[in-house]
Amino acid sequence: MSAESWPPKGLAGAVRAAAAGSGWQAWSGTLTRVEGALAFHVYEFAARAWFLAKPVAWDEALWRVAGWAHPAKRSVSFHFRGLSVRVPAMSSVKLDGEAVEGIAAQMVAFATREFEAFDPDFDFSVPAMALRDVAGRGPDDFVVTEMIWHLAEGRPAQAGAIADDVIAGRRVSAFNMGTGQANVFELVQRAVAQGEV
């Protein structure tokens, strides 16, 4: 399939069909699952499938700071869309073929292979994850992740310091998000100052 026609038409539906009975939930051409305390995700971009993993507690910490009620009841897809903690891709594979059914089957096979091989003792610290980033992005892409990691690990002072640094312009974040009323750095700064975390 040529790069000009990527992603192929009908891939989202083919991924949904290929994921049936696999343990993966499909939405918008991506695959997601939550097992125990970890969330896993596979998405396609530029004719490659990308594998992500992160602790569920990171998103739950972010959702609590944002004032979302009952974060644990959200769909597994919320761990990788909208207001969620971005993490580096841990592995990727080239997707080949012309038929969307074959490409979707490759995605599900890759997702299952990576999930089954995932080390349950993986060091989920932001420095360790950044070293594993197969896309080669820089630390500015994961400032939010680092801040929420500190928050979820019970280090509100470190999380607050990152929020303060970004708001004051001493540190740059390539990525930001918010609730419409405040950005994530303001939300964390406020929660730390008020002792809510």
C-alpha positions in Angstrom: 0.0 0.0 0.0 1.4 3.4 -0.9 2.2 6.0 1.7 -0.2 8.4 -0.1 -3.2 6.2 0.6 -2.4 5.4 4.2 -4.4 4.7 6.3 -6.4 2.4 4.0 -10.1 3.0 3.8 -12.1 0.6 6.0 -9.2 -0.1 8.4 -11.1 0.9 11.5 -13.9 -1.6 10.8 -11.4 -4.3 9.9 -9.6 -3.8 13.2 -12.8 -4.1 15.1 -13.7 -7.3 13.3 -10.1 -8.7 13.8 -10.2 -7.9 17.5 -13.4 -9.8 18.2 -12.7 -12.4 20.8 -9.0 -11.4 21.1 -9.2 -9.7 24.5 -8.6 -6.3 22.8 -11.2 -3.6 22.6 -11.2 -1.8 19.2 -12.1 1.8 18.6 -11.2 4.1 15.7 -8.8 1.6 14.3 -6.9 1.2 17.6 -6.7 -1.6 20.2 -6.8 -1.2 23.9 -7.0 -3.4 27.0 -6.6 -3.1 30.7 -5.2 -6.0 32.7 -4.9 -5.5 36.4 -3.1 -2.2 37.1 -1.8 -1.7 33.5 -3.3 -0.3 30.3 -2.1 -1.3 26.9 -2.7 0.2 23.5 -1.8 -0.3 19.8 -2.4 2.3 17.1 -1.3 2.6 13.5 0.5 5.6 12.1 2.5 6.0 8.9 2.1 2.3 8.0 3.4 1.1 11.4 1.8 -0.3 14.5 2.9 1.2 17.8 2.7 -0.5 21.2 2.2 1.5 24.5 1.8 0.5 28.1 1.3 2.5 31.3 -0.1 2.2 34.8 -3.9 2.8 35.1 -3.1 4.9 38.3 -1.5 7.6 36.1 -4.7 8.4 34.3 -6.8 8.0 37.5 -4.5 10.6 39.2 -5.0 13.0 36.2 -8.8 12.5 36.2 -9.1 13.1 39.9 -7.1 16.4 39.6 -9.5 17.3 36.7 -12.4 16.7 39.0 -13.8 13.7 37.1 -16.2 11.7 39.2 -15.7 7.9 39.3 -12.6 7.7 37.1 -12.4 3.9 37.6 -15.7 3.4 35.8 -14.5 5.0 32.5 -14.1 2.9 29.4 -10.7 1.4 28.7 -10.4 3.6 25.6 -10.2 6.7 27.9 -6.7 5.6 28.9 -5.5 6.6 25.4 -7.8 9.4 24.2 -8.8 12.8 25.4 -7.6 13.7 28.9 -5.1 10.9 29.4 -1.4 10.6 30.1 0.7 10.3 27.0 3.5 7.7 27.1 6.3 6.8 24.7 5.9 3.9 22.3 7.8 0.8 23.5 7.9 -1.0 20.2 6.6 -0.8 16.6 6.4 -2.9 13.5 5.9 -2.1 9.8 2.4 -3.0 8.5 2.4 -4.7 5.0 -0.2 -5.6 2.5 -3.0 -4.2 0.4 -6.1 -5.7 2.1 -7.4 -4.0 5.3 -8.3 -7.4 6.7 -4.7 -8.5 6.5 -3.4 -5.2 8.0 -5.9 -5.5 10.8 -4.9 -9.1 11.5 -1.2 -7.9 11.7 -2.1 -5.2 14.2 -4.0 -7.7 16.5 -1.1 -10.3 16.2 1.4 -7.6 17.0 -0.7 -6.3 20.0 -1.1 -9.8 21.4 2.6 -10.7 20.9 3.8 -7.5 22.6 1.2 -7.9 25.4 2.2 -11.5 26.1 5.9 -10.7 26.1 5.6 -7.6 28.3 7.7 -7.8 31.4 5.4 -7.4 34.5 8.4 -6.0 36.4 9.0 -3.2 33.9 10.2 0.0 35.6 7.4 2.5 35.0 9.4 5.5 35.8 9.4 8.4 33.3 13.2 8.2 32.9 13.1 4.5 32.1 10.2 4.9 29.7 11.8 7.8 27.9 14.9 5.6 27.2 12.6 3.0 25.6 10.9 5.5 23.3 11.2 3.9 19.8 9.9 7.1 18.2 12.9 9.1 19.5 11.0 12.0 20.9 12.5 14.3 23.5 11.8 15.0 27.2 9.6 18.0 26.3 7.0 15.6 25.0 6.6 13.9 28.4 6.5 16.8 30.9 2.9 16.1 31.6 3.7 12.4 32.0 6.6 13.2 34.4 4.4 15.5 36.5 1.5 12.9 36.8 4.0 10.1 37.5 5.2 12.0 40.6 1.6 12.7 41.6 0.5 9.1 41.3 3.6 7.9 43.2 2.8 10.1 46.1 5.3 13.0 45.4 3.0 16.0 45.1 5.8 18.5 45.8 7.8 17.3 42.8 4.6 17.3 40.7 3.8 20.9 41.9 7.4 22.0 41.1 7.0 20.8 37.5 3.7 22.6 37.2 5.2 25.8 38.7 8.2 25.6 36.3 6.0 25.2 33.2 3.6 28.0 34.2 6.5 30.3 35.0 8.2 29.5 31.7 11.3 27.9 33.2 10.4 24.6 31.5 8.7 23.9 28.2 6.1 21.2 27.5 5.6 20.3 23.9 2.1 19.0 24.9 -0.6 20.4 27.0 -4.2 19.5 27.8 -7.0 20.7 30.0 -10.6 20.7 30.9 -11.7 23.9 29.2 -11.4 25.9 32.4 -7.7 25.3 33.2 -4.8 23.5 31.6 -3.3 20.4 33.3 -0.4 22.4 34.9 -2.8 24.8 36.5 -5.0 21.9 37.7 -2.0 20.2 39.3 -0.7 23.5 40.8 -4.1 24.2 42.3 -4.5 20.6 43.7 -1.1 20.6 45.3 -1.5 24.1 46.8 -4.9 23.1 48.3 -3.6 19.7 49.6 -6.0 17.8 47.5 -3.5 15.2 46.3 
